[in-house]
Amino acid sequence: MKKLYVFDFDGTLTYKDTMFLYLKYFNPSKYRFQFLKHAPLFALVKLKLADAETVKKSFIASILKGQTETKLNQVADQFFEHQYPKLIRDNALDFIDKIKKEQTDSYIVTASLDIWVRPFAEKFGMQLLATKADYQNGVFTGKFATKNCNGEEKVVRIKEAISGRKFDKTIAFGDTSGDKPMLKWANESFYQFFH
């Protein structure tokens, strides 16, 4: 039986949101300053009065724009070493070990940037579908090279990735409203399963 597993990352497999953790790890003083500056915008996003993608882009750019891809990846690897495995929910780790033995196809499908999720996907032996950072001549522009991989976009990206392949069963895991289209798309879905 050919199975496809798709997992949201932040909150589903992890205990905390990795965007804030990585940005803070990358530059603690700049992070504190920009976090305070963006705090009113985060509040508006929570109240659905500001566009989450625009605020996210602005916050990430305020800390990482102008950095080289090499440096961002180096720090992502250090961040992974620092956070793994304590950041990952215990029962999620057990489950991932189990499906690794099944030789299935599995993907992390996340709105987080590919920069800091990549080492986790590699460790889990999973493919990664994430919001992609945009680079010009090896330098991060502060923009995204793809749409924010959230909501309906998650389904679009999964369908692109598996185009032309057939699976007997698709199984999805998520924990927020941004995962609902993906959960609805799958044959079997689990909401806050590892919580």
N, C-alpha and C positions, 0 to 999 in steps of 0.2 A: 504493500500500500504506500503510495507516494504522498507524503505530507509536506505542506508548506507552513512554517511557523513565522508569524510576524509579531514583533514586540515593539511597543512604545518603549522609550528609554527612561526619561525623567519621571520619577514617582512610581513607575511601573516596576522597573528593575532596580531603581536606586531609591535610597531613603530621602535624598534631597535633590533640588534643581541644580544641575551641573553648570549651567551658564554662569550663575553668580559665583559658584565655587571656583571655576577656572579663571574668571576675570579677576577675582580677588587674589588668587594664587599668582597670576601673571604680574600684577602690579598693585600691591596692597594700598599704597598711599593714593595713587591715581583712582583706584576703585572707590575708596571712601569718598573722595571729592566728587566724582561723577555720580555715585549712588545718591548722595544728598541732592545734587543738582537735578537728577532724574526722578527723585522720590515723588514730587507732585504728579508727574506723568504716569508713574506706576499706579498711583491712586486712581487716576482717571481711567486707566486701562481696566482696573478692577471694577469700576463703576460702568464699564462699557461706553465711556465717553471719549476714549482715544483709541486709535488703531494700534493693536498690540504689535503688529509687525513693524510699523514705523518706529515705535518707541524702542523695541528690541534692537533694531538696526542702529538707531542713534546711540544707544547705550554701549553696544559692542564696538562701534566705530570710535567712540570717545576714548576707548582704552587700547584697542588693537590696531587702528588704522595706521598705515605706514610701516608696520612691522613686516619683516621678511617671512615667507612661508617656512623657511628652514627654522627660524627662531620659534615661530608659533608651534611647529611640530615638535621641536626639542622640548619646549615647555610642556606641551601636551603629554609627552612621554614621561616627563618628571612628575607631572600632575597625576598621571595614572599610577605610577609607582607609589606615590604618596597616599592615594585614595583607595587603592585596591587591596584587599577585597572589602574593607569596612563600609564602603559607600553602597555596596550591592546588598540587596535583601537576601538573607540566608537561604530562604526557601526558593528564591529565584536562582541562586547559584546551584542548588541541588537539582533543580529542574533542567537547567542548561546542561549540566553534566550528563543527565539522563538522556536528553535528546541528541547530544553529541554522539552517543553510542548508537543511536538509531540511524545515523547517516542521512538525516533529513536536510532539506533546504531551509535555512532560517535567516531572517533579516531583522536588523534593528531599523525601525522606521521612526525618525525623530525630527522635531522642529529645531532641535539644538544644532549648532554648527558642526560640520564634519571634523573641524580642527580637533576638538577635544573628545569627541565620541569614538574616533577611529581606533585608538589603542584598546578600548574596551571591546569593540566589535572584533578586533584581531584576536584578543585573548579568548573570546567566546567562540571563535571560529565561525562568525556570522558575516554576511554581507551587510553593507551599510547604505541606507537611504536616508540622507540628512539634508538640511538646508546647507547649500555649498557656499563657501567663502569665495569671493571674487578676487583674483590676483592679476596684476599687470606687471610684467617683467619680474615676477617672483615676489612682488610686494602687495600686501593686502590693501585693497582700495577702500575698505570700510563698507562695501556693498555686498549684496548676495548675488551669486551667479545663477541661482535658481529661485523659484518661488519659495516662500516659507513653507516647509514641509509639515503642514498641520491641516486638520480637518479633511476636506475632500481631496486636497493635494496629496495626502498620504496614499489614498486609493489610486490616484493617477500614477504616482511613482511606482507603486507595487505592480500595477498592470504593465507599465513600461518595462520594468525589470524582468518580469516573467513571461513577456510576450512570446507566444508560440509554444509555450510549455504547458503540459497538462498535469494537474495534481488531483489525487482522489479526495483529498481533504485539505482545506485551508483553515488554520487555527490562529486567532488573533488575541493579543493581550493588550489592554490599555487601562488608563485610570482617570481620564478627564473627558470633558465634552469634545476636545480636539481629536480624540481617538474614536468617537462614535461612528463616523462614516466607515472607518476601517473595521470596526467591530461588526457593523451591519453587513459589510461586504463579505466577511469570512463565513464559512460553513458553521464554524463553532467559535464562540467568543467568550472571553473571560474578563470581567471588569473588576479591577482591584484584587485580582486573584492572589497575588503574593503578599498582600497587606496583612 
